[in-house]
Amino acid sequence: MKKRSKLIVNVLSVLMIVALLAGCSGKGGNSAQTPEPNSSSAGNTQEQNTAENEGPKLYELGKDPLNITLYGNYDWYTMPKWGDDPTTKWVQDNKKVTITEIPNGGNTAQKLNTMIASGELPDIIWGDRGTDVERLRDAGLLVPLDDYIDKYPNLKKWLDPVAMNMLRSPDGKLYQFPNWYTNRPNGNAGWVVNKKIYKELGEPKLETTDDLYAYLKQVKEKFPKVVPFETDLAKDGHGLDQIYSAFKEDNLGFQRFFAVPDGEKMKPIYKDEAFRESVVYAAKLFREGLMTQDAMTQTRDQVDEKLINGRVAVYASANPTVYAMTADSELRKKDPEDGYFMVWPIHKEGLDKDKIYPGTYNKLGWNAAVITTSAKDPEAVFAFLDYWTGPEGTTLQFWGVEGEYWQGLEADGYTPKFTEKYVTQRDQLSEYQTKMDPIMWVGNTVFADDTKGKYESTLAEQDRNWATYWQYQITWKTQGDGTQFVNMTPMPDSEEGISYQRARDIWLQVRAQTLYTKSDEETLALLDKAYDDTMSAGFDKVLDFYVQKWNENKAMINGN
C-alpha cells in the first residue's frame, strides 16, 4: 500500500554538519579505606558504585522535556499535530516528548535539498530505505545506532538478527531504525469487495481474471454511479500491481526493479509475458470504463470519499485494509448489511491460487527512520524510537491509553488486558487505529500481530476487528517473502544508478501511457518501445548489478 519519493542529495553542495556528542560516564575507584559516614566523599563513592552496578547510563524518558523534529519524506505524508489526541497528549505529559513535523510541502525532493543546503536538518528523517539513506550517510549526515542498540531493550529483542545485518550500511554500521519489521508473513495487500453490491448481483463467483471482468461489466451496467474497479493511487502502482500478481505464480513485486528473475539472471520486465498480459488487461478495463478514470491523478482523500460512500464495487491496493476498515465501519452504521469484505487473490484461470501474491513482505519491514547529526541528543531520540517500537509504545498506538480499550497487563508484564470496549466499541477502535497510522514510524509487527491475534481468536467472528479478521483469513496467507530482493537499488551517482534512473523515467511514463491505449496492439507496441529505450539506456549493467546484490542477499540469509 504505500507511496515513495526520492531524496535528492547534491553531495557537492552539502554543508557538512558535524554533531559533537558529549558522553559522561562515572568511573568508580576501589579504596582500601571506608570513608566515615559523614565524610564529603561518601556520597560520591556510593554514586560511583551504584553507576558501576547499574551498567551504562540510559536516557530516561519523562525526566526532562524532549523535543524532536521529524520529516516524512513522502509527498503524500502529513503528520497529525502531536498532543491534539489523548494518546500523544499522554506521551507529552508523562514522557515529556513532543514531536514536531517539518512539513514537506508536497515536494520532498526540493524540500530536503533546501534543508541540507541550509544546514537545518530535522532530528529524524522517515522514508524509504536504500540509496537515499546511503547518500546521506556518505555526506556524514547520519548518526550510527550501534552504540545504542545494546543499551536499550526493544529493538534488539524484536528485530531478527538477519534483518539487522541486512540493514547495515557498507561501512558495517546500522543507521536505519526499521518500520514494520517482522520474522513471519504479514501484509495487507489484496482485493476488497462491496458487500451490498455483491449480494444484489447474486454473489457470483469471483476468483479468476475472467470472473472479475464479467463482474465489473455487471456493476457498470446496473450501478452506473459506482466505480467498478478502484485502483487507489495507480501512479504509485496500487491496483495495477495487484492485477499483475494475478497473472503469474510466485510474483514477488518486481515492478520496482523494472526487471524479473529469469533463472539465476534478471531480464527486463517488458519481456515478461505475464506482465505484458496484465498490462493489456488493465488497459482494457480502463478503456471500457471498468476502472476508475482518474487512476493516475486522484488523491488519497478522493479514494477515501468513494469508499466511505459505498461508490466502489471492487478495490485493490497494497494496503486496502487500513482504508476499507474505516469505510466498512461507516457503511454499517447506516445499514448493518452493508460494508466490505475481502476475497482470495484474483488469479488467471489455470494458475495455482495459493501461489498468487498481491503483495510482499520482508523481514526488514517497509521503510525506516534515521537520526541526523543535527539532533542535539541523538541517544535521546533513539531512546524514544526504542520506546515507541516496544510493547508500551505499540500498545498506545494501537489501543490508546489505559482505561479505554485495555486495563492492566497480563502476567508477562507487557501484554495489555483488553476491556469489553474492544468489542462494544470496535468501530471507534478501528477509527482510532486509522488516525494513529501516520505516527506509526517504527512499527513492531510481531508484538502487534501476536497481541491482537491472540485476543481476537477468543472472540466471535462478528466481534472481531475488520482488518485483523481479514489479515488472519486472507492477507497474511497470501503475501510473498521478498527478503532476498531488498537493497538492490544502485547508488544514483554510479553508472548503474544513472541507467536505473533513466529506466525508472521510462517505466513511469509507459505505465501511464498504456492505460490510454485504444487497442491491445498499441499497448504491446508501447511495451516493446519501452524495452528498447530501457536497454539503450545501459540497463544491462543494472541487470548485472541486480544479480550481484541478489546473490549477496541469498548468501546472507543462508548464514554465509
N, C-alpha and C positions, 0 to 999 in steps of 0.2 A: 503494500500500500503505500509507498512513501515517495516524496519528491526530493530531488537532489539539485544542487547547483555548485558550480566550480568556484573554488577560491583562486583568485588570480593574484599571484605574488610576484612583483618585479624585484628580484633579489638585488639587482644593481642599484635600485633606488631605496632599498630598505635602510632605515636609520637603525643601526644595531642598538638593541635595548638590552642592557645587562642588569640583571636583578642581583643585588648584593644581599645574600641571605646570611643573616647572623644567627648562629645557634648557640644555645647555652646548655651546658651540662655540668652537673656538680661532680667533683671528684673527691670522694671521701678518703681520709687517711687513716691508717691504723696506728693507734697510740698505745704504748705500754702503760701509760698512766690514765686513770679515770679521773676526769675533772670533777671538782666539787659541784654539787647541785646548783650552787648559786654563782658558779663561775660564768663569765661572759661567753666562754667558748662552748658551754654545754649545749645551748640551743642549736648552734651551728653544726656541732658534731652529730646531734640527733637527726637534724635535717639531712645531713650528708649520708648517714647510714640508711635513712629511710629511702632517699633517692636511689641508692645503690640497690636496695632490696626490691624496689618497685620497677626497676628497669628503665628504659628510655622514657623521657617525659613526653606525654601526649598533649595535643591541643584539646582543651576541654570546651566543647560547645556549651554555651549558656553562661559562661563566666564573664566574657567580655563581648560587646557588640561586634558582629562580623558582617560587614557589608561587601557583597560580591556582585560584580557586574558580569553579565552573560550576553553573548551574542549568538543567536541562532542563525547558522549560515545556510538558510534556505529562503528563497524569495517568498515562499508562502507562509513562513513561520511568524507568528505573533504570540508573545507570552502574556498570559493574564497578569494583571497587576498583583504583585506579591503583597499579601496582607488584606486583600479585599474579600477573601473567603475564610471560613472558620479554620481550615487546616493550615494554610500558610500564616494566618494570624497567630495560630497556636505556636508554630515554629518560631515566628518572630518574637513572641512574648516569652516562650520557655527556653528556646535555644539561642535567642538573640541574633538570629540570622535573617538578613534581608537581601533578597536577590533583586537586582535592578536590570531590566533589559536594555541593551543597546539596540535601538530599532535598526532594521536593515534597509528600510525604505523601499523594499521590493526589488532592490538591485544589489544583491550580496557581493558580487564581484567588485563593483565600483566602491561600495562602502568599505569593504575590507582593505582594499588598496589604499583608500584615504586614511584609514586608521593606522595602517602600518607606516605610511609615509610621514604621518604626523607624530608617530611615536606614542599614540594614545590607543593602546590595545585594551580590550576587556580582560577581566581575570580568567574567564572561561570562554572558549570558542567551542560551540557544539555543532557538529556536522559530520559529513562523510569521512570515513577512514581513507587512508591511501595517499595518493600523490600530493594532495593539498597539505596534509599533515607533514609530509616529508619536506616540502618546500619551506614550511615554517620552521621545521627543525633545522634544516640546513642554514637558515638565516639566524639561528641562535635565539629564536623567539619562544621556545617551549621549555617547560620545566620537566625533567625526568621524574618519574614517580617511584622509582626503585627504592629510594631511601624511606618512603612512607608505607609501602605495602606491608612489610612485616610488622610495622608498629601498630597498624590499625586492623581491626578484626574481620571486616566483612568481605572486601574484595578478594582477599587471599583465601577465604573459606569457600566462597560461592563460585569463583571463576575457575573453570577447568584448566589445569596446568598446560595442556596442549594449546588451548586458546591463548593463554597468557604468552606463551613463547611465540605464537604466530602473530601476536600483536606487536611484538618488539620491532624496533627500527633497525636498519642495517648496522648501527653502532652498538647494538646489543641491549639498548636501554628501552624501557617502556615509557611512552608518553601519553598513550591513549587509555582513557577510562571508558570501557565499553558499555553499550546500552543494549539491553535485552539479550545478553549473553546466556548461553544455555549448554546443557550436556545431553539434550534429548530433543526429539522432534517438537516443533512448535511453529506457530504462524497462523495467519488469519485469511490468507488468500483463498478465493473461491467464488461460488455462484450463489446469489440470493434471489429468491422469487417472491413476488407479491402474492400473499395467500388468498386474498379475496378474488383477485382476477383469475388466479389458477383454478379456484373452485367453480367460478362462473363459466369457465371454458371447459369444464368437465374433467379436470385433473388428468390431462393426457400424459403419456409417457414423455419424460424429459431427461433423456440420458445421452443421446448422441447429437452430433452437429446437425444431422438431418432433422432430428426431433426438434432441436432448438429453432432451426429455420422455419419449420412448419408452425411452431407455436408462436413465433414472433409475427408471422403473417396473420394468424388468427387475432392476435392482440391489435394489430394495426387496423384490421377490418372492423372489429367490434368495439374497440376503445380508441377512437381517433385522437383523443386528447391526452392519451398516455404514451410515454416513451417506451417502445417495445424493449429495446436493449440499451441500458445506461452503462457507459464505459468509465464514468468518473473522469479524471483528468488524463485523457488519452495522449496528450503531448508528452506525458511522463511515462507512457506505456500502459497505464491502467486499462483494463478491459481488452486491449489488443494483445497484451502478453498472455492473458488467460485464454484467449482464442488460440494463440499459437500452441499453448500447452495441450490443447485438445487434439492436436494433430500428430503428436509424437510421444512415444513412451520414453520415460526417464529423461524428460526435458527439464534441465536444471537452470533455466533463466539465463541463457547465453546471449540474450539481446544486448546486454551491456558491453559485450566484447565484439559485437558485430561478426561473430565467428562461432562455430560449433565444433565439438570434438569429432574427429574422423579417424577412428582407431586410436593410435598414440599421437596423432598430429592434430592440428586445427585447420579448418578451412573457412572461408568467408560464408557468412550466414545466407547470403543471397543465392548460394548454390545448394542450400539445404531444401530438399523437396517438401518437407513438412512445413517449413517456414513459407515457401512460395505458395503452397496451398492455403495456408492460413491467411496470408495477405489477400489473396483472391477472394476468399470467403468474407473477410472483413469489408473489403471494398464493395462486395455485392450487397451486404447488409446496409451499408451506408447509402449506396446508390438507390436502393429500393425503399429508403426511409424507415428501415427497421432498426437503425441505430440512431442515437442522439445526433442531431445535425450540427451541434456546436461542440462536438467532442474535443476539438483541438483548441478551443478558445474559452470554454466555460470556466467558472471559478468554483472553489470549494463550496462557498455559500449557495451557489446556484444548484449544485448537485444535492446538497442537503435539503433545500427547499422542495425539490421534486420528490425526494424520498419521503420526507415528513408528510407531504400531502398525498402520498399514495399514487403519484403520477409516473411510477416506474414499474414495469412488469418484471424485468429481469435485470439484475445488477451484478457486475463482476469487476473486481479490482484486487489489488494486492492487500488491501486492508478493509474489506467491507464490513466486518463485524462491528467496528467502532461506530460507524455511522448508521448502519442498519439497526443496531441495537436501540439507539435513540429513536429512530423513525418507527420501529416496531412498537415501542412504548407509547408514542404519541398517537398512533393509529388505533391501538387497542383501548385507549381512553375513550374514544368516540364509539368504537364498535369492538367488543371482545372477540369477534370472529375475524377481525381484520389483522393486518400485520405482515410480517415477512418470515420466511423460513429458508433454510439452505438445502441445496441438493448436492449429491455426489458430483464431483467434477465432470463436466461435459467432455465427451470423447468421440473421436471419429469411429464410425462403425468398423469393427474388426480388431480394434486395439484393446489391450488389457486395461480395463478401467482402474485397476489397482496400481498401475504404473504411470498414471497421469498426475502430474504435479502442477497445479495452478500457481504455486508459489514455492519458495525455497527457504530454508533456514541454514544458519551455520553457527558453530559454537562461539564465534566471535560476536554474534549478535548483529544488530542493524548498523548503528553508527557509533560515535564516541565523543567524549568531552576531553578537551586538552586544556591544560593550565598554562597561561602565558607568563613570560618573565616580567610582565607589568604588574602581576599580583604582588602586593606588598608582603603578604604572608602566604606563600603557596601551600605550606603544610596545613594551614587553617582551611584553605579552600579544599584540599584533599580530604581533610577530616570531615567536612560537610558532605562531600560526594560519597565517602565511605559510609557515613550515617544514612544518607539518602538511599543507598543501594541495599542497606541492611534491613533486617526484619522490621524494626520500628519505623524507619523511613518508608519502606514499602507498604506497611500497614496503613500509615497515614495517607499515602497516595491512593490506595485502593479502597479503603474503608473508613477514612476520616478519623476524627479524634475520638478518644474513648468516651463511651456513654451513649453513642448513637447506634451504630451497627455492630459494635463489639464492646465487651466489658470484661476486663481482666485477661489473664494469659493462661494458656494450658500449662501442664506440668513441665514442659520443656523450657518454659521461661520466655518464649518469644512468639509463639503462635497465638493469635487472638481468639478469644472465646466469643463467638458471634451471638448476637441477641435476636429476638424474634423479628426485629425490624429488617433484618437481612432479607426476610421473606415477605413480610407485610408491606414493606416499602421498597420492593425490589426495583420498581420503575424509577423511583427517586435515586436509588443507588446507581442504577445504570446511567442516569443523567449526571450524577456526581463524577463517576469514573470517566465519562466523556469529557467533562470540564477539566479534569485533572490531567488528561492525556498530554497536553502541551508542556507540562512541567515534569514529565517522566523522562528525565535526561539520562539516567543510569539504571534502567530497569533491571530487576533481578527476576528473570523468567522462572527459575526453578522454585524459589520461595513463593512467588505469587501464584504460580500454577498449582503447586502442591497444596498450598493453603486453601485456596478456593475449591480445588478439585475434591479434596478430602471431605470438606464440609458439604459441598453440593451433592456428593454421592449419597448423602443421608436424606436428601430431600425428594419429595415427589416431583415428577417431571414438570408439572405446571408451576412449581415454586422455584425453579432454577433460573439463574441469571441467563438471559438470552444468549449472550456471547459465549459464556462458559459452556452452556449446553451444546452449542454447535461446534465449539472447539473440540470437545470430547467426542462428539458424534462424527464429525467430518474433518474439520480443517487440520487438526494435529495429525490425523492419519494420512493426510494427502499432501503433505509438504515434503519436498525432496531435500536431501542433505547436500548442500553446496559448499561445504567447508573446504574441499580440495580446490575450489576455484576462487579463493579470496586472494587479495593482494596481488592481482595480476595486471594492474594498470601501470604502464610505463611512466617514468618521470616526464613531465611536459617539455623540459628543455633538452631531452635526449633525442636522438634521431628517431627512435621508435615512438617517443612521445609526440613528436611533431606529426608523424604519419598517423598516429592514433587520433589526434585532434582533427586532422583532415577527414579521416574515416568517420568520425563522430558527426562532423558537419554534414557529410553526405547522408549519413543514417537519419539524422533529424529531418532533413529535407525530404528524403524519399518516403519516410514514414507518413508524413502529412500528404504528400502528393498522391500516393497510391489510393488514399480514401476517395479522392475526387475523380478517379478514372471512370471512363464511360464504358469500358469493356474489359474482359479478362485479359485479352491480348495486350491492351495498353498497360495494364497493371504489371504483367510479366516483363514487358519491354522496359519499364522503369526499373525493375529489379536487375535486369541484365545490364543496364547502363550504370546502375549504382555499383555493381560488381566491377565493371571495367574501370570506373573512376576511382574506386577504392584501391584496386591493385596498382593503378597508375600512381597513386599517392605513396607507394612504398610499403603497402600493407604486409607484404611477405615478411619483412623484418619484424613486424608486430606479431605475426603468427608464430615466428620462431621464439620470440620473447615469451609469448603465452605458454608455449610448450615447456620452456625452461622453468618458469615460475610454477607451472602445474606440477612438474616433476619434483621440484623442491618442496612443494606443499605435501605431496603424497609421501615423500620421504620423512618429513617432519611428523605427519600424522601417524606413520608406522613406527615412529621412535628412532629413526635413523639420523 
